[in-house]
Each structure stands twice: as structure tokens, then as C-alpha cells.
Amino acid sequence: MSKYAIGVDFGTESGRALLVDVAGGREVATHVHPYGDGVIDETLPTTGYKLPPDFALQNPMDYIAVFQNAVPAVLEASGVDPADVIGVGIDFTACTMLPTLADGTPLCALDAWKDNPHAWVKLWKHHAAQPEADKINATAAEMGEPWLSRYGNKISSEWFFSKALQILDEAPEVYAAADRLIEGADWVVWQLTGEEKRNACTAGYKAIWSKREGYPGSAFFKALDPRFEDVVDAKMSRDIYAIGDKAGELTEQAAAWTGLLPGTAVAIANVDAHVSVPAATVTEVGRMVIIMGTSNCHMVLGREEKRVPGMCGVVEDGIIPGLFGFEAGQSCVGDHFAWFVENCVPAAYEKEAAAKGLNVHQLLEQKAAALAVGESGLLALDWWNGNRSTLVDVDLTGMLLGATLATKPEEIYRALIEATAYGTRVIVEAFEENGVAVDEIVATGGLPGRNKLLMQIYADVSGREIKVAATEQAGALGSAMFGAVAAGEARGGYDTIFQAAQEMARLQDVTYKPIPENQAVYDKLYAEYVTLYDYFGRGSNDVMKRLKALKAEIRG
Amino acid sequence: MSKYAIGVDFGTESGRALLVDVAGGREVATHVHPYGDGVIDETLPTTGYKLPPDFALQNPMDYIAVFQNAVPAVLEASGVDPADVIGVGIDFTACTMLPTLADGTPLCALDAWKDNPHAWVKLWKHHAAQPEADKINATAAEMGEPWLSRYGNKISSEWFFSKALQILDEAPEVYAAADRLIEGADWVVWQLTGEEKRNACTAGYKAIWSKREGYPGSAFFKALDPRFEDVVDAKMSRDIYAIGDKAGELTEQAAAWTGLLPGTAVAIANVDAHVSVPAATVTEVGRMVIIMGTSNCHMVLGREEKRVPGMCGVVEDGIIPGLFGFEAGQSCVGDHFAWFVENCVPAAYEKEAAAKGLNVHQLLEQKAAALAVGESGLLALDWWNGNRSTLVDVDLTGMLLGATLATKPEEIYRALIEATAYGTRVIVEAFEENGVAVDEIVATGGLPGRNKLLMQIYADVSGREIKVAATEQAGALGSAMFGAVAAGEARGGYDTIFQAAQEMARLQDVTYKPIPENQAVYDKLYAEYVTLYDYFGRGSNDVMKRLKALKAEIRG
């Protein structure tokens, strides 16, 4: 009798459930449920209050609705008997965090707090905690905090303590009322199992925790704000569970939401990007996984902890138990192309695309693919959404250079793709220069299946063969794999993620190999990119930051 | 009885005739006649031969067709008696030159030569003579030629000797067959009067002639190529006529073309930009005229010859007799916005514009005008078509910086306008730093009437009041004014251009004054612009030129 696992992948706009055959990894049924309130970045649903700039909130009840809708839908579509579903895993965007009562009730679900924006979920892309991030970075540098170099010497405004400190700064009453401050990832697992168990991945990558050193000391938190001294013990937890552990079993209530049986195994929560690594077949060192979607996330495993300047972080057991997981990222990839298509492509192209039965992206790819490397004369810096690695600077902005009156949209489109490929090469080289091998790349996420030109450009620019994960929903598949591991071999699953990856994850037949002629030209263009990267990104000319400061001043 | 003058303005795509009342400058009738062959930049009309890159040719017979069509049309539309038309003036693009026989017959009109592209008119924007311009500049620098600094130390590929030398280099047989090499401006006057008389404006600005020093010496031409040693005496002329002189009178043949009377006075030829200066009321020092259209042309008068680095040129009697005329330019202004609208504005904007009864430029202007100065965070270098002044470098390219995922088309549109305004300020400051006063600006050309936002931005950025010429066809009006001067007071015209300007040229009531708050922010942005201008334009990072060279190499 076949056994199945379900992965639930909580994205930015929706949640996806995927039902997978444990034996061969076949993806049997999937269902996407959009969040009712989506990304809350303009007005608060309760009061219509106009949110300040850079706020991005969510409604946690939308996550519960995913359990209530997407899981029953895959059961129904597949016809699988709930008794044959042995485990559930989840993955989430991160850091996406919320304040709750001691029993897990979100503050924003309470009448007393629902009108306060700080009572809501702060989504990963909530960027309004930059002043707090600046304070954390300055204080850590001043105090010589040893953990700082684990995170490329800079903590992001997106991360846990930046967001937590913003609540304290701007809404101390919400901070006081919050018994718990918790990642959405851990919160949904808590809702499934009834137990608060926090995962090593978000703790490590987003909340400055390490297996060997724990959290920063209370002196550090006190230096940020005396009221923040006990944040870990008062509102978080020092019990952190390794990726691959079992969190617990489905409660009666969660079973009723999902249509699964009470007692079904539930895995410790994971992050969407990190859970994709084993789903892309990677459980060993030397093979980088890039999750290519709205942004790029680069993950590679190592046997030792190395401090790589400008990386997002390194976490022991954070991706695969027993190994160090290194993470880097680019904050603007698919988003970049979407911005371009929405704002910069003329009506004539829309018409041409429609006439050819293509979407605009496909038309642009087709036209851009007809260009020779270097033919456009264009070069861009891919910082439309700041630079995540290696400069770790959200105030950097995009640049395009080389335009003439003959420049066509497809040339700009290709230059933007190339810019993201150069950005990836900067990251790959930073890893290698610091002793973390990157011999091969496996791509996953939404882009590889949609844009062959992009994949070839990445191969040409990086000089590395790029393979592609077979699954198009690596997050949900990885979560299902961890669900099977939570169930364990005794219940028809697997005892380790290594076994699960062996049995459930596959690569596509297609691979992208560097084309030597293209590589030669891209080497020249990359050298130009690096010069500009350093000029604009490392302090020679901080014009981008000054313009952004001026813009902020003018917008008030 | 009223007297009239006709100005004929030869543009890039068409010629315009304007019939003007000499007494008050009233523009009675105008007619535009498009050139049959337009700009010949893809294939030669006779053979279909595919032209090399950067070629831009014209058919001189198209100019004759303007006399044959546009002049009769204004006579008919106005009902004016040809006997009351006292003078004709013409202005032309420059340097636009052609090879002819001794009697003025264009080589391209002869069966023997019509299939050779070098026998045709080389239009001002023919950019294929860059190797020859490079050779002229290098040779002049080496030989310490004193005239070089009169032209900002660089001769353009657009100018007369670059083009003439290209004919010699690439088609020595055409060069040998050409009895004359002549500006289109002088050629059409020759066709009207039967006499070859060359004007000081094109000779001075485009052919390295000066009233005091004449042409470069034959040793210089010999150094370029021994066969080029006698180019001036063999194929040009040392008799140069001041702007404001009379060239002659209409021949019987030209009278038949135009419907005017034989013997009608004809002025010495002029250049479209320069002739606009008196049409914009300016005949004295301290007031800069900017002709704002596809490109910007800046002209200002002075009492002494100053050498201003990076200027296009200074010519005594070249604009107004008795004064030194200084010229500078920006090669990409209206063209810039047109490129943007054609290539970078999404379908949604086209729809919105249509719904509001606006064109896309108007919609963008409306949206861009709603932005505060500095609010977009964007900064551009306006080099989409190279830099004409003060860097004099066609290999520079456009740059846009500061883009984010929230950047909207109107923000880019505004940044492009601002970039051209910064470029103008660089020019104004270069004049002033070198002793040429610019106290006030008078704008003319196609843009001032179409884009109030642009005008205000120029006032705010330059810190100077900007007035606007009343006429919307300054070239043709200026030509008509010179036609009235050619006729002279005795025939019902004027003896000097000063009188003609007094009587026939006017300003609009509207003026644009700098807004102090905007000025303050623009001063900051301008400082950023200048830093990038110097970084990319003066050798710190020649990435633009390297990319352009790579592009040329790849395109073959």
C-alpha cells in the first residue's frame, strides 16, 4: 500500500499544499489557496488606517485558511485515504513574525489590538525596521559581538530582532502585551500540533541563534534598549529543534481543519528556500542550490563554519542535519523582470506578443535570445531592491548604463537578466574565495522552467554547469519530504533526509553548460560590472544612498 | 502697401516656407513639404545598396522640390502678390554637404555617379566619418594647430572636413570627380541666384574658417593626406560672406520654381539654429538662445573671442554681424523623450492617455509635474546620443541610476528631462567660467510650446529666468528676416538685422522664473550629476566607451 506525505508551502501571496507519494516522490495533487488579505501594505483591513511606507503585514488567519482549504483539496483531488498520509511538513517565508498570547492567539485576532498595525504579522518584506537594524548593527560592531561576522557583518531590517525592536520602539504597549514573539513558520506548526517548538533554520538565519553559542547575550539586548534585555527568555525560547526533527502530531482541531487523521506526524518548521535544497537533490557539500523566483536564494553546504563576508548567514543543522548551511541572496530577480514588463514595455510589444500567442515575457525572451552577448552595449547593476549579498545594503538602487537612441526593450530586458547573473557570480566567487566550494549549481524555483535564456546566461556568466530540479514546487516537495522523515521508517517514511532525498527528489534531464565564446565576452562584461559594483556599492560614490535619503526626506 | 519676406527652413525630414509681413513680423502663411527620399540611412534609392552603419544621406533634388512646392503654397494660401515679396532667406541643417560639378550639378544626379553613396548629400547626422574626425583631431593636436581650441579642442565627425576626407578615403574617384564640395545651405542659394556664394556661419562653425585666420594651412591638409592638400582652393572657396549679406537675386529658373519674381533679393545662407537667434529677439551679448527640439543648441554672443573648452565653436560674424557667436549643444533632448515614449511606456499609459484625450507625452508631463523635485530618487546622464558639449564625445552613452521596484515611467521621464537640464547648466557654467556672460535665456524650437514642465525644470536647474520666443518656427522667421535685410530699406526691407529683429521678432508673455525651493534641491542633484559626469565622461571609468567598442566589434 502506498504511503503519502503532504507539504504545505506558505508563500507571499498564497499557500500551496502538495501531496506526494513517499515511495518515488511522485507529485500526486497540488492546490493553491490565496490569502484573503494578501500582502497588507497600504491600509489596515480593520480600520482602513493608511500604513507608513515600507510596511508589509499579513493576517495569520489566512494561514489557517490554507490548512482548511488546500489540504482537503489535495485529498479530494487525489482520492488518497487520509490514513495513508503519514506526515506533514511546512515551509514558510522568513523572517515573517508575529506577536501572540501565551496560548498562541495572535494579538491582531483580539479586539483590543486588531487596530494596531504592530499587532499583525510582519511579512518578510516589511522594510520599515531599518532604523532598528541600523541600531543593532552599530551596537554589535561597537560591542565587538562575535556573531556579527556569521551574518556577513550586517543584520537585515527583515530579520527577527529588527522587527521585534520596531514593535518595542513604535508600539511598546503591543510589545508588553505579547507573551510570545514567534516566526510564522513555528506558529503554524504550533497550530497543527498544539506545541510551541521552534526550528533551527529561522532561529539561526533570522534570529542570530547558533547551536554552539545560542543567542546574543542579554547585555547586548540591554544595550539596544533596557526593556529589550530579556526578550529571548520572556518572549521567545532557547529550545531550538534541528531541521529534520519531528515537532509533534496533528491535534483533533487541526485534523478537522485538514481532513487528515489526528496523530499524523508533523515536522519541525522550515523556510521555503532552505527546504528546497534536499528537494533539489542536494544533501552534500560542493553543489549550490539557487532558488530562482521573485528573488534568488543561494544555498550551499559545508563541513566547517566559514565566515564569508556579506553572506546572509551560516547555520549548523540549518538546512541539512550535520552540515553547515550557508545562505546568500539577491533581492530582485523575477521581481526585476516583472517590474520591467509592467512599467517599461510598449504597447506595440504587447500587441506583437498577443499576435504570436505569447506573453510579454516570452516575447522579450525570444527577442533577447536573438542578441549576441555584448551586442546591446548595456550593463546594469541589479539593485532595484537593494543588495542582499555581498554588500548587504537596502539603500542601493538600480543602474542601467550604455543606452542609446537605438536601445530596444529586449536589450534592456537581457541586460537586467545579465545583471542578476553577474550578481550571482559575485556571490559564488565570495564563497569560493572563503573556502566554500561551489562546483556545480542546481536551480529550482519558478524561473528555471520559464526562461531558458536566463538559465543559459547564468551558466555562461558563472562558468558552471547548471542542472535543474525536476520539481516545480521545491518548497512543498521538500516539506513533504520532511513530513516523511517526521513519520520515520516505522510508519512508512524515512529515518533521515538523506534517504528521503535519495528516494523522493530528482533532477531534470536538461542541463545548461557554459558556452566558451559567451563566457569569454561575459568575463569582460563581468569585470566592468565589478568595477561599478565596487564604485557604487563600497563607498567611492554613495550617490545612490544620498538620492534615497533625499527622496525619503522629500516624501516625509 | 505691405511688404513680405519668405524664409525657407530646410530641416531633417522636410522643408518649410514661411511668408512674413515685414512691418510687424506677422506670420501670414506657412507650408511644409516633406523630402521624397527623407533621410537615406538604410538603402540607396537607386540601387537598393545596403548602406554601412552610421550613414545618413539625402537627395538634393528634394530641396529643389521644397522651392517648387512650399513657396507657391504660401503665396497661394496668403493671396500675397509676388511683387510684394521683397526678399528670400534660407536656413539649413549643417554640416550637410555634397559634391557637385563646377556648374552646381550634384554628382548623385548624374548617371555616372548615382550608384555611389559618396556622391549623395551627407546629412548632418551622418556619423560614419569618425575615423576621419579622429585623424583630423590627432593631426591638429600633433601639429599644434592654433584653431583647435576655437572648437573646444575637438572637431566633430559631423563636420565638413571629416566628411570631405571620408569621401577621399572611401571613394577617391568621387572626390576626384567633384569640382566643388559645398554645404547644402550654400548650394540651395546657388540654385536660387545662379552664383556660388558661401556663408560665414557654416564656414566658421563647420569648416574651420575664421574671418581673421581663414582656413587651416595647406600643410595641415597635406598632413592628413597629400591628395587633400589643395582641398580649399580646388573644391571650396576662400570668398566667405558675412551673415546678413545679400547673395544675389532670383534667376528666371528659380522664379519659375517658386512663383516669385525674378530679381527678388536672396540672402546669404544661414544655419537653422543660428538664424533663430535674432528671431528670438537676441542681437546683443548676455542673452543665451536655446533652440530646443530633437537636440538642444545653445547660442550666445560676445564682444571678444574667448576659448571655451568643449564648445562647438566661436565664429566672428557667424550669427550677428560685428559680434562673436558662441555655440554649444546637446545631442539628445526631444529625441530622448521620443525614444522613451516609443520604447519604454506601457500599454496602460497609452490607454490612459487616450481616455483623457492626451498624447502619451502630455500624460507623462502631467504625471511628472505632480512629483516633487528629488522625489523619484532618480538621476540620469543625458548621453543617449553622446555628449556634444563640453565633453565632445560621441561614444558616451546614457545612464539611469536610482531605480527601484516602485519606479514609475513618469519618474524616469522626469529624470530624463532633468538630465538634459543639468547638461544645459554644465554648458552655461562653462561659458560663464570662461568670460562669456549668460544672464538670461530665451528658448525657442519645438519643445517650449509643448512642455511647460520642461521649461520650469530648466529655469529651476539653471537658476535663470527663461523667456520664450513668440514664433514657433524661429528658423523660417529668422530666414525671412534676413530676406528682408537682403532686400534693404530701399526695397521696403531693413538695412540691418538689428532693425529687422526690432520690428519682426517678439517674445511670448509667459516666462519661467526659478522657484527657490526647487533650485535648492536641484543644486544638490546637480552636484551628483557633475560627479558622475566627470567619472564617466573624463576618463575615471571609460566603461561606456569600452562597451560601445565591444558592441561594434560584435556587430562587425
Chai-1 contact restraints between the chains, C-beta under 6 A:
chainA,res_idxA,chainB,res_idxB,connection_type,confidence,min_distance_angstrom,max_distance_angstrom,comment,restraint_id
A,D335,B,L405,contact,1.0,0.0,6.0,A-B,restraint_1
A,W339,B,L405,contact,1.0,0.0,6.0,A-B,restraint_2
A,N343,B,P346,contact,1.0,0.0,6.0,A-B,restraint_3
A,N343,B,P409,contact,1.0,0.0,6.0,A-B,restraint_4
A,C344,B,C344,contact,1.0,0.0,6.0,A-B,restraint_5
A,V345,B,P346,contact,1.0,0.0,6.0,A-B,restraint_6
A,P346,B,N343,contact,1.0,0.0,6.0,A-B,restraint_7
A,A347,B,A347,contact,1.0,0.0,6.0,A-B,restraint_8
A,A347,B,E350,contact,1.0,0.0,6.0,A-B,restraint_9
A,E350,B,A347,contact,1.0,0.0,6.0,A-B,restraint_10
A,A372,B,I554,contact,1.0,0.0,6.0,A-B,restraint_11
A,G374,B,L550,contact,1.0,0.0,6.0,A-B,restraint_12
A,G374,B,I554,contact,1.0,0.0,6.0,A-B,restraint_13
A,E375,B,I554,contact,1.0,0.0,6.0,A-B,restraint_14
A,G377,B,L547,contact,1.0,0.0,6.0,A-B,restraint_15
A,G377,B,K548,contact,1.0,0.0,6.0,A-B,restraint_16
A,G377,B,K551,contact,1.0,0.0,6.0,A-B,restraint_17
A,W384,B,A403,contact,1.0,0.0,6.0,A-B,restraint_18
A,W384,B,T404,contact,1.0,0.0,6.0,A-B,restraint_19
A,W384,B,L405,contact,1.0,0.0,6.0,A-B,restraint_20
A,N385,B,L405,contact,1.0,0.0,6.0,A-B,restraint_21
A,T397,B,G402,contact,1.0,0.0,6.0,A-B,restraint_22
A,T397,B,A403,contact,1.0,0.0,6.0,A-B,restraint_23
A,T397,B,T404,contact,1.0,0.0,6.0,A-B,restraint_24
A,G398,B,A403,contact,1.0,0.0,6.0,A-B,restraint_25
A,M399,B,L401,contact,1.0,0.0,6.0,A-B,restraint_26
A,L400,B,L400,contact,1.0,0.0,6.0,A-B,restraint_27
A,L401,B,M399,contact,1.0,0.0,6.0,A-B,restraint_28
A,G402,B,T397,contact,1.0,0.0,6.0,A-B,restraint_29
A,G402,B,L547,contact,1.0,0.0,6.0,A-B,restraint_30
A,A403,B,W384,contact,1.0,0.0,6.0,A-B,restraint_31
A,A403,B,T397,contact,1.0,0.0,6.0,A-B,restraint_32
A,A403,B,G398,contact,1.0,0.0,6.0,A-B,restraint_33
A,T404,B,W384,contact,1.0,0.0,6.0,A-B,restraint_34
A,T404,B,T397,contact,1.0,0.0,6.0,A-B,restraint_35
A,L405,B,D335,contact,1.0,0.0,6.0,A-B,restraint_36
A,L405,B,W339,contact,1.0,0.0,6.0,A-B,restraint_37
A,L405,B,W384,contact,1.0,0.0,6.0,A-B,restraint_38
A,L405,B,N385,contact,1.0,0.0,6.0,A-B,restraint_39
A,P409,B,N343,contact,1.0,0.0,6.0,A-B,restraint_40
A,E528,B,V543,contact,1.0,0.0,6.0,A-B,restraint_41
A,V543,B,E528,contact,1.0,0.0,6.0,A-B,restraint_42
A,L547,B,G377,contact,1.0,0.0,6.0,A-B,restraint_43
A,L547,B,G402,contact,1.0,0.0,6.0,A-B,restraint_44
A,K548,B,G377,contact,1.0,0.0,6.0,A-B,restraint_45
A,L550,B,G374,contact,1.0,0.0,6.0,A-B,restraint_46
A,K551,B,G377,contact,1.0,0.0,6.0,A-B,restraint_47
A,I554,B,A372,contact,1.0,0.0,6.0,A-B,restraint_48
A,I554,B,G374,contact,1.0,0.0,6.0,A-B,restraint_49
A,I554,B,E375,contact,1.0,0.0,6.0,A-B,restraint_50
